[in-house]
Each structure stands twice: as structure tokens, then as C-alpha cells.
């Protein structure tokens, strides 16, 4: 089936699935649990390696340490966007948990994806996050010991992208400094 999608003529005729359609299929139990909707396509999520889990926990703990009031740190929870419902490894969203009792957040201040074997999919998510107004997107390249930092979201994608590695520091909008030597140690 997958090789069928490699053919441009077939790919042009594939009907995208809406977020509400994805929810309806999920509620009927027709969508596998380990999936996410990306630009109208159901994508199977990769199994997490020990390195993936280690890096995600290390970043989560560091981001949580100084999180400002009024924000919540979410781990592998959905964001409901226009044509997608990704489940980023980490997201910082505005609002308390009660705000999201009946719906998922529609944007975030920061999204972090840790990529061990999913670099291509996670790079493609940059455009999705930019269109949703996610202020900053960190793509953690686990094997390379580096982080791609995307900022300046807009309808055409992020305006800025830079790569930081060992010896460099990441900084949140609320002043938390994360030394990459410590993250990848």
C-alpha cells in the first residue's frame, strides 16, 4: 500500500481527512492508537527508543523547573490544528488544565520533537507548527547531538532556522537556559 503512494498520479487523488473526521474515526475505534493526523494524512508514530525517552525527559524536567504561572507543560498530548493533530513530545501552552477540559490547545509557545529515526517526519512538522502560530519549534536531532531551532512563524513556514550543538545553549522566552552539553551528556 505504501509504495502506491510513491506514485504522483495516485498521490494527487488521495482524499485528505479532516480533523473532525479523524476524531470520528478515533471515537469509533477505527484509528490505531499510535497515530497522528498531519496535513490530512494519518501517520503512524514511531516506537520510542531509550535515547528518545531519555532526551525528552531531560528537556521536560529542565523546562518545568522555571515554567511561568499561567502556562502548562504537556508531554505527548495533542494539539488540534487546522488540518492536523500532532502529539508533540513536549509543548508549552498558555492556560490551565481546566481550559482544555473539552478541547485540545490550538497552538503553543514552544513545541519540542525528539527525532531518532523520524527526522524527515519531524522536519515536515515545522510547516504545520508554523501555520498554527507555534512561536518556537525545537527539533532535537538525537544522534547528531544538535537542535534545530525554528522561530518567526508564518503561513509559509518559519522565517528563521538555526542549528545549535554541544557547547551551545537554548533559551526559552521566560529565561530558562538549557546547556546542550548537559542535555546530550
C-alpha positions as CSV (number, residue, x, y, z in Angstrom):
1,X,0.0,0.0,0.0
2,X,2.7,2.5,0.9
3,X,4.6,2.1,-2.4
4,X,1.3,3.0,-4.1
5,X,1.6,6.5,-2.5
6,X,5.0,6.9,-4.1
7,X,3.3,7.4,-7.5
8,X,2.5,11.0,-8.1
9,X,-0.7,10.2,-10.1
10,X,-2.1,8.3,-7.1
11,X,-0.9,10.8,-4.5
12,X,-2.8,13.6,-6.4
13,X,-6.0,11.6,-5.9
14,X,-5.7,10.8,-2.2
15,X,-8.5,12.5,-0.3
16,X,-7.3,14.3,2.9
17,X,-9.0,13.6,6.2
18,X,-10.3,16.5,8.2
19,X,-9.6,16.8,11.9
20,X,-13.3,16.2,12.7
21,X,-13.2,13.1,10.5
22,X,-10.1,11.9,12.3
23,X,-11.9,12.4,15.7
24,X,-14.9,10.5,14.4
25,X,-12.8,7.6,13.3
26,X,-10.9,7.6,16.6
27,X,-14.2,7.7,18.6
28,X,-15.4,4.6,16.7
29,X,-12.1,2.8,17.4
30,X,-11.1,2.8,13.7
31,X,-7.8,4.7,14.1
32,X,-4.8,3.0,15.7
33,X,-3.8,4.5,19.0
34,X,-0.2,5.3,17.9
35,X,-1.1,7.7,15.1
36,X,-1.3,11.4,14.5
37,X,-3.0,13.4,11.8
38,X,-0.6,15.5,9.7
39,X,-2.0,17.7,6.9
40,X,-5.0,15.4,6.5
41,X,-3.0,12.2,6.5
42,X,-2.9,9.6,9.3
43,X,0.7,8.9,10.1
44,X,1.9,6.1,12.3
45,X,4.0,7.2,15.2
46,X,7.4,5.6,15.7
47,X,8.2,3.5,18.8
48,X,10.3,5.5,21.2
49,X,13.9,4.3,21.8
50,X,15.6,4.6,25.1
51,X,17.6,7.6,23.8
52,X,14.4,9.4,22.7
53,X,12.8,8.9,26.1
54,X,16.0,10.0,27.9
55,X,16.3,13.2,25.9
56,X,12.6,14.0,26.2
57,X,12.6,13.6,30.0
58,X,15.8,15.6,30.4
59,X,14.3,18.5,28.4
60,X,10.9,18.2,30.1
61,X,12.5,18.4,33.6
62,X,14.5,21.5,32.6
63,X,11.6,23.3,31.0
64,X,9.3,22.5,34.0
65,X,11.8,23.9,36.6
66,X,11.0,27.6,35.8
67,X,7.7,27.5,33.9
68,X,5.9,30.8,34.5
69,X,2.4,30.9,36.0
70,X,-0.4,30.6,33.5
71,X,1.3,28.0,31.3
72,X,1.3,24.3,31.3
73,X,3.9,21.8,30.1
74,X,2.4,19.0,28.2
75,X,4.0,15.7,27.2
76,X,2.8,13.8,24.1
77,X,-0.6,15.4,24.2
78,X,-2.4,16.5,21.1
79,X,-2.6,20.0,19.6
80,X,-5.7,20.4,17.4
81,X,-4.7,22.4,14.4
82,X,-6.4,23.3,11.1
83,X,-5.7,20.1,9.2
84,X,-3.5,18.3,11.7
85,X,-3.5,16.8,15.2
86,X,0.1,16.1,16.1
87,X,1.2,14.9,19.5
88,X,4.5,16.6,20.2
89,X,6.9,15.2,22.6
90,X,6.8,18.4,24.6
91,X,4.6,21.5,24.3
92,X,4.2,24.6,26.4
93,X,0.8,26.1,26.1
94,X,-1.0,29.1,27.7
95,X,-3.8,28.3,30.0
96,X,-4.5,26.0,32.9
97,X,-5.7,22.4,32.6
98,X,-9.4,23.4,33.0
99,X,-9.2,25.4,29.8
100,X,-8.6,22.2,27.9
101,X,-11.3,20.0,29.5
102,X,-13.3,19.7,26.3
103,X,-10.8,20.6,23.6
104,X,-7.1,20.4,22.9
105,X,-4.9,23.5,22.6
106,X,-4.7,25.0,19.1
107,X,-1.2,26.5,19.4
108,X,1.8,26.6,21.7
109,X,4.5,28.9,22.7
110,X,7.1,26.1,22.3
111,X,7.0,22.7,20.8
112,X,9.8,20.1,21.1
113,X,10.1,17.0,18.9
114,X,12.9,14.5,19.6
115,X,14.0,12.7,16.5
116,X,16.0,9.5,16.5
117,X,14.5,7.7,13.4
118,X,11.8,10.3,12.5
119,X,13.8,13.2,11.3
120,X,12.1,13.6,8.0
121,X,8.6,13.5,9.5
122,X,9.6,15.9,12.3
123,X,11.1,18.3,9.8
124,X,7.9,18.3,7.9
125,X,6.0,19.2,11.1
126,X,7.8,22.5,11.1
127,X,5.5,23.9,8.4
128,X,2.5,22.6,10.3
129,X,3.6,24.2,13.6
130,X,4.4,27.5,11.9
131,X,1.0,27.7,10.3
132,X,-0.6,27.1,13.7
133,X,1.4,30.1,15.1
134,X,3.7,28.0,17.4
135,X,6.2,30.6,18.4
136,X,9.3,28.4,18.6
137,X,9.9,24.8,17.4
138,X,12.9,22.8,18.6
139,X,13.7,19.7,16.6
140,X,16.2,17.6,18.7
141,X,18.5,15.6,16.5
142,X,19.4,12.9,19.0
143,X,22.1,11.1,17.0
144,X,23.8,14.3,16.0
145,X,23.7,15.9,19.4
146,X,22.1,19.0,18.0
147,X,18.9,21.0,18.0
148,X,17.3,22.8,15.0
149,X,15.6,26.0,16.4
150,X,12.8,27.3,14.2
151,X,11.3,30.8,15.0
152,X,9.3,33.5,13.3
153,X,6.2,31.5,12.3
154,X,4.1,32.5,9.4
155,X,1.8,30.9,6.7
156,X,4.8,30.0,4.6
157,X,6.7,28.3,7.4
158,X,9.3,29.6,9.9
159,X,11.3,32.6,8.8
160,X,14.4,31.6,10.9
161,X,16.2,28.3,11.4
162,X,19.5,27.7,13.1
163,X,21.2,24.6,14.4
164,X,22.8,24.5,17.8
165,X,25.0,21.7,19.1
166,X,27.2,20.8,22.0
167,X,28.7,23.9,23.6
168,X,25.6,25.9,22.7
169,X,22.7,27.0,24.8
170,X,18.9,27.1,24.2
171,X,16.9,29.8,25.8
172,X,13.2,30.0,26.4
173,X,11.1,33.2,26.2
174,X,10.9,33.0,30.0
175,X,14.6,33.0,30.5
176,X,15.4,29.3,31.1
177,X,18.8,28.4,29.8
178,X,19.4,24.8,28.6
179,X,23.0,23.9,28.0
180,X,23.2,21.3,25.3
181,X,26.4,19.8,26.8
182,X,24.2,18.8,29.7
183,X,21.3,17.5,27.6
184,X,23.4,15.3,25.4
185,X,25.9,14.2,28.1
